Amino acid sequence: MSTSTDGRTEEVPAPAPLWTTGFRLYFGARTSSLLGDAMLPVALSVGVLEAGYGSAGVGYALGAWMGALALCMLFGGVLADRFTPRRMMVIADAARLVIQVVMAAMFLTGHVALWAVVALQFLSGCATALFQPGVASMVPQVAEDVQRANGVLRIAESTAGVLGPALAGVLVGFSGAGIVFAIYAATYGISGGCLLGLRLKSARSDTSESMLRQLATGWAEFRSRPWLWGVISTFLVYGCFVAGVSLPVGTDLVVDQLGSTSFGIAMAALGGGGAIGGMVAIKVRPARPLAAGAAGWALYALFPAATAVRPSLVVLCLVWAAAGAGLAFWAVIWTTAVQTQVPAELLNRVYAYDVAGSLVSMALGRSLAGPLASVFGQRPLMALATVLGLLCSALLLAVPAIRQLRAVPAGTRRV
């Protein structure tokens, strides 16, 4: 209820319900696949190491997945616009189900060939590139309150990031990598089943255009929005020299100082902070979302700062929890902005450019982490990453197109 200027009371419209049938099905699809994805690095790393291929083999397998994802992401966005994102996501889940069943069979029978593992992970990355663009465009179709939906999904992602590796570690220890891959395959079956149950009115784009022409159209739309390419351009620096460099170097520093158990606890704190950031993003609705979201970048810059000063475990957990909250808050704000500011018929392609740029910058940062640490030293490099993180956060506020972007009211979107 509210009171008008003439003293009359007016009914304030109730917020649109979130947990509709469509959102419940989509939430089930995302949480199951997120849990499986969180289990993959543990199962793959332990399985490849136990097969005798060493850390280089682990690097080849994980690199093949990420490389394929980056290579095929733009085409995944075009295909999602041409044939609807739901259809491509179901096809991707079916393909990944088969791939991970084959992986499970290899590890269960003990016939593990590195070339086969690398090839299968490359195919899995290609399939994920078909799935990922739809992650952005499906949310506005299943929820009127896009920011609230993104907040709930981010909480689920943070929870899966904590539970997935822990569950995989226990299962690998008791039953081996093969069982984990079998469970991993099942998560894709659940995801695909939930997506099949969705009933959406998704219009295809004009399929008379060639894929290259549609890629060019997506690029033109991307370039036409200064706030969009401004953030992505800034993230090329932030993702490479802050987020990308910080994790491998920070891991080495924390494990060396406090041990692997403490590192696991600190990573759990990071995930717990992510859940808190998602909850904050559900409640806080800034009129200028990207200006507010810059605080998230600044908070995540504390992640490398904590490792540079030899903190106690308690301090490390508190700081990393704040960093996780900042990252999650930014992720919800940014995703909501893209989903509500970009027309539906172009969203998959535009989002694909966003994800491709992020993947390239993060992968480059992880590749440069070792060489940069040998040149600057690990702790000075973490201090430098913190400074760059704060400067990038300030740059978001300095660019008028980013700072002044206005939020779109819940239930509406730009056309």
VOROTOR-831850 format. One record per residue (C-alpha): residue number from 1; residue in one letter; z, y negated, x. Coordinates in steps of 0.1 Angstrom, whole numbers. Layout:
VOROTOR-831850
   num   residu       w       v       u
   NUM        a       Z       Y       X
...
//
This chain:
VOROTOR-831850
   num   residu       w       v       u
     1        m       0       0       0
     2        s      -6     -36      11
     3        t      -1     -70      -5
     4        s     -30     -94      -9
     5        t     -28    -132      -5
     6        d     -24    -137     -43
     7        g       6    -114     -45
     8        r     -12     -83     -59
     9        t      -8     -49     -43
    10        e     -38     -30     -31
    11        e     -42       6     -22
    12        v     -50      13      15
    13        p     -76      41      16
    14        a     -60      73      30
    15        p     -75      85      63
    16        a    -102     112      59
    17        p     -89     147      63
    18        l     -95     162      97
    19        w     -90     199      91
    20        t    -120     206      69
    21        t    -137     240      70
    22        g    -164     226      93
    23        f    -139     212     118
    24        r    -117     243     117
    25        l    -148     265     126
    26        y    -159     241     153
    27        f    -123     239     167
    28        g    -122     277     168
    29        a    -155     278     186
    30        r    -144     252     212
    31        t    -109     265     219
    32        s    -121     301     224
    33        s    -149     291     248
    34        l    -126     266     266
    35        l    -100     294     271
    36        g    -126     317     285
    37        d    -140     290     308
    38        a    -105     283     322
    39        m    -102     320     331
    40        l    -135     322     349
    41        p    -126     306     383
    42        v     -95     329     388
    43        a    -113     361     377
    44        l    -145     353     397
    45        s    -126     343     428
    46        v    -103     373     429
    47        g    -131     397     420
    48        v    -155     385     447
    49        l    -127     384     473
    50        e    -116     420     464
    51        a    -152     431     467
    52        g    -151     420     503
    53        y    -174     390     502
    54        g    -148     364     513
    55        s    -145     327     505
    56        a    -182     321     512
    57        g    -191     346     484
    58        v    -168     328     460
    59        g    -185     295     470
    60        y    -219     309     464
    61        a    -210     323     429
    62        l    -192     291     417
    63        g    -219     269     432
    64        a    -247     289     415
    65        w    -231     282     381
    66        m    -226     245     387
    67        g    -260     241     403
    68        a    -278     257     373
    69        l    -258     236     349
    70        a    -268     204     366
    71        l    -304     215     370
    72        c    -309     225     333
    73        m    -287     200     315
    74        l    -314     174     307
    75        f    -337     201     293
    76        g    -307     214     273
    77        g    -304     179     257
    78        v    -341     179     247
    79        l    -339     214     232
    80        a    -308     205     212
    81        d    -326     175     197
    82        r    -357     195     190
    83        f    -341     226     175
    84        t    -306     213     165
    85        p    -275     216     186
    86        r    -259     244     166
    87        r    -288     267     171
    88        m    -289     262     208
    89        m    -251     266     211
    90        v    -253     300     192
    91        i    -281     311     215
    92        a    -261     300     245
    93        d    -230     319     234
    94        a    -251     351     227
    95        a    -266     348     262
    96        r    -232     343     279
    97        l    -217     371     260
    98        v    -243     395     274
    99        i    -240     381     309
   100        q    -202     384     310
   101        v    -204     420     296
   102        v    -226     429     325
   103        m    -202     412     349
   104        a    -173     431     334
   105        a    -192     464     338
   106        m    -199     457     374
   107        f    -162     450     383
   108        l    -149     478     362
   109        t    -172     504     378
   110        g    -167     489     413
   111        h    -205     484     419
   112        v    -204     447     428
   113        a    -233     432     446
   114        l    -230     396     456
   115        w    -267     388     448
   116        a    -262     401     413
   117        v    -230     381     408
   118        v    -247     349     420
   119        a    -278     356     398
   120        l    -257     362     367
   121        q    -236     331     373
   122        f    -268     311     377
   123        l    -280     324     343
   124        s    -246     316     328
   125        g    -249     281     341
   126        c    -284     278     325
   127        a    -270     290     292
   128        t    -241     266     294
   129        a    -267     238     298
   130        l    -280     248     264
   131        f    -245     247     249
   132        q    -230     215     264
   133        p    -252     188     249
   134        g    -241     199     214
   135        v    -205     195     223
   136        a    -210     157     218
   137        s    -233     156     188
   138        m    -214     183     167
   139        v    -182     163     165
   140        p    -196     135     143
   141        q    -211     161     120
   142        v    -178     180     114
   143        a    -153     151     114
   144        e    -154     116      99
   145        d    -126     104     122
   146        v    -144     110     155
   147        q    -117      97     178
   148        r     -90     117     161
   149        a    -111     148     163
   150        n    -118     142     200
   151        g     -81     137     206
   152        v     -73     171     190
   153        l    -100     188     210
   154        r     -88     172     243
   155        i     -53     185     236
   156        a     -68     220     231
   157        e     -88     216     263
   158        s     -57     206     283
   159        t     -37     235     268
   160        a     -65     259     277
   161        g     -66     245     312
   162        v     -29     255     316
   163        l     -29     288     298
   164        g     -63     301     309
   165        p     -57     304     347
   166        a     -21     317     341
   167        l     -33     344     317
   168        a     -62     353     340
   169        g     -39     355     370
   170        v     -16     379     352
   171        l     -44     401     339
   172        v     -62     403     372
   173        g     -29     413     389
   174        f     -23     441     364
   175        s     -58     453     354
   176        g     -84     438     377
   177        a    -112     413     373
   178        g    -133     435     350
   179        i    -108     433     321
   180        v    -107     395     324
   181        f    -145     393     323
   182        a    -145     416     292
   183        i    -120     392     275
   184        y    -141     363     288
   185        a    -172     378     271
   186        a    -152     382     238
   187        t    -144     345     237
   188        y    -181     337     236
   189        g    -185     362     207
   190        i    -157     344     188
   191        s    -173     310     196
   192        g    -208     321     184
   193        g    -194     336     152
   194        c    -176     304     143
   195        l    -207     283     150
   196        l    -228     307     128
   197        g    -204     300     100
   198        l    -210     262     101
   199        r    -231     247      74
   200        l    -246     214      87
   201        k    -274     191      78
   202        s    -288     186     113
   203        a    -323     171     114
   204        r    -346     180     142
   205        s    -364     154     162
   206        d    -401     151     163
   207        t    -413     183     179
   208        s    -449     170     182
   209        e    -438     152     214
   210        s    -438     171     247
   211        m    -405     178     264
   212        l    -413     154     292
   213        r    -420     127     267
   214        q    -387     133     249
   215        l    -369     133     283
   216        a    -386      99     289
   217        t    -375      86     255
   218        g    -339      97     263
   219        w    -340      79     296
   220        a    -353      47     279
   221        e    -325      48     254
   222        f    -300      54     282
   223        r    -313      24     302
   224        s    -314       2     271
   225        r    -276       3     268
   226        p    -259     -17     297
   227        w    -225      -5     288
   228        l    -236      31     290
   229        w    -255      31     323
   230        g    -229       6     337
   231        v    -201      32     332
   232        i    -222      61     345
   233        s    -233      41     376
   234        t    -197      33     383
   235        f    -187      69     378
   236        l    -212      80     404
   237        v    -188      63     429
   238        y    -156      72     411
   239        g    -166     109     405
   240        c    -176     114     441
   241        f    -150      96     461
   242        v    -120      97     437
   243        a    -121     127     414
   244        g    -145     149     435
   245        v    -128     144     468
   246        s     -92     144     455
   247        l     -89     179     442
   248        p     -99     200     472
   249        v     -81     177     497
   250        g     -51     173     475
   251        t     -49     210     469
   252        d     -48     216     507
   253        l     -21     190     512
   254        v       2     201     484
   255        v      -1     239     493
   256        d       6     231     529
   257        q      36     209     522
   258        l      52     226     491
   259        g      35     260     488
   260        s      11     276     463
   261        t      38     281     436
   262        s      46     244     436
   263        f       9     236     434
   264        g       6     258     403
   265        i      35     240     387
   266        a      20     206     395
   267        m     -14     216     380
   268        a       5     227     349
   269        a      20     192     348
   270        l     -15     177     351
   271        g     -26     198     321
   272        g       5     188     302
   273        g      -2     152     309
   274        g     -37     157     295
   275        a     -22     169     262
   276        i       0     138     261
   277        g     -31     116     268
   278        g     -49     133     239
   279        m     -21     126     215
   280        v     -20      89     226
   281        a     -57      86     220
   282        i     -53      99     185
   283        k     -29      71     176
   284        v     -42      42     197
   285        r     -74      26     183
   286        p     -83      -3     206
   287        a    -109     -28     193
   288        r    -125     -28     227
   289        p    -123       9     237
   290        l    -139       9     271
   291        a    -117     -20     283
   292        a     -86       0     272
   293        g    -100      31     287
   294        a    -102      15     321
   295        a     -64      20     322
   296        g     -71      58     322
   297        w     -92      55     354
   298        a     -64      35     370
   299        l     -38      61     361
   300        y     -59      90     374
   301        a     -62      71     407
   302        l     -25      80     411
   303        f     -36     117     416
   304        p     -47     112     452
   305        a     -20      86     459
   306        a       8     111     452
   307        t      -6     136     478
   308        a      -9     108     505
   309        v      29     101     506
   310        r      45     136     509
   311        p      64     135     475
   312        s      90     159     462
   313        l      78     184     436
   314        v      95     165     408
   315        v      78     132     418
   316        l      44     150     422
   317        c      47     165     388
   318        l      56     132     372
   319        v      27     114     389
   320        w       2     141     382
   321        a      13     142     345
   322        a       6     105     343
   323        a     -28     110     360
   324        g     -37     138     335
   325        a     -27     116     306
   326        g     -49      88     319
   327        l     -79     111     324
   328        a     -75     126     289
   329        f     -72      92     273
   330        w    -103      80     290
   331        a    -122     112     281
   332        v    -114     107     244
   333        i    -122      70     243
   334        w    -155      75     263
   335        t    -167     105     242
   336        t    -160      87     210
   337        a    -178      56     222
   338        v    -209      76     230
   339        q    -208      96     198
   340        t    -205      66     176
   341        q    -227      41     194
   342        v    -258      63     200
   343        p    -280      73     171
   344        a    -277     109     161
   345        e    -313     118     168
   346        l    -310     107     204
   347        l    -274     117     211
   348        n    -280     151     228
   349        r    -305     137     253
   350        v    -284     106     261
   351        y    -253     128     265
   352        a    -272     151     288
   353        y    -279     122     312
   354        d    -242     114     311
   355        v    -231     149     319
   356        a    -258     154     346
   357        g    -247     123     364
   358        s    -211     133     362
   359        l    -218     168     376
   360        v    -239     155     405
   361        s    -212     130     415
   362        m    -184     155     413
   363        a    -203     182     431
   364        l    -213     158     459
   365        g    -177     147     462
   366        r    -164     183     466
   367        s    -191     189     492
   368        l    -182     158     512
   369        a    -144     164     510
   370        g    -142     185     541
   371        p    -164     163     564
   372        l    -147     131     552
   373        a    -113     145     557
   374        s    -122     155     593
   375        v    -134     119     600
   376        f    -107      99     583
   377        g     -78     124     581
   378        q     -66     140     549
   379        r     -39     115     539
   380        p     -59      83     548
   381        l     -87      97     528
   382        m     -64     101     498
   383        a     -52      65     502
   384        l     -89      54     503
   385        a     -96      74     472
   386        t     -68      56     454
   387        v     -80      22     464
   388        l    -116      30     453
   389        g    -102      44     420
   390        l     -84      11     413
   391        l    -115      -9     423
   392        c    -137      11     400
   393        s    -112       6     372
   394        a    -113     -32     378
   395        l    -151     -31     378
   396        l    -152     -17     343
   397        l    -133     -47     332
   398        a    -155     -71     352
   399        v    -187     -61     335
   400        p    -191     -80     302
   401        a    -212     -53     284
   402        i    -185     -27     291
   403        r    -154     -49     285
   404        q    -167     -64     253
   405        l    -181     -33     236
   406        r    -165     -32     201
   407        a    -153       0     185
   408        v    -171      14     155
   409        p    -149      20     124
   410        a    -140      56     116
   411        g    -165      72      94
   412        t    -194      51     105
   413        r    -218      50     135
   414        r    -245      28     151
   415        v    -280      33     139
//
